[in-house]
Amino acid sequence: QVQLVESGGGLVQPGGSLRLSCEHRGSIFDMYVMGWYRQAPGNQREMVATFTGGGRRDYVDSVKGRFTIFRDNHLKTVSLQMNSLKPEDTAVYYCYGNGDGVDYWGQGTQVTVSA
């Protein structure tokens, strides 16, 4: 059974940093795309950052220059370093993977940016 297991959410003050991590478990195939989405209350889920198997990284405009996505294919992990956090970054963050033509999602981890 394929699982995406997240860790690293929490409460942080504006201007602070958090790092989210996600491990891909339970399959022998590699995910072509791994990344992070987020969903704030009352909003649709949006892409935050993705990292393809070819090495391409994409970010939503609102996080460019503040967030960095990392991927380790050997360890099957994807991480999101979030710096200069703002209250509008508050959301549930979901790890995402696409492998063998199928989308997979983690259970979500809460990130709250508040003074």
Stockholm file with secondary structure:
# STOCKHOLM 1.0

chainA/1-115         QVQLVESGGGLVQPGGSLRLSCEHRGSIFDMYVMGWYRQAPGNQREMVATFTGGGRRDYVDSVKGRFTIFRDNHLKTVSLQMNSLKPEDTAVYYCYGNGDGVDYWGQGTQVTVSA
#=GR chainA/1-115 SS CCEEEEECCEEECTTCCEEEEEEEESCSSCCSEEEEEEECTTSCCEEEEEEETTSCEEECGGGTTTEEEEEETTTTEEEEEECSCCGGGCEEEEEEEEETTEEEECCCEEEEECC
#=GC SS_cons         CCEEEEECCEEECTTCCEEEEEEEESCSSCCSEEEEEEECTTSCCEEEEEEETTSCEEECGGGTTTEEEEEETTTTEEEEEECSCCGGGCEEEEEEEEETTEEEECCCEEEEECC
//
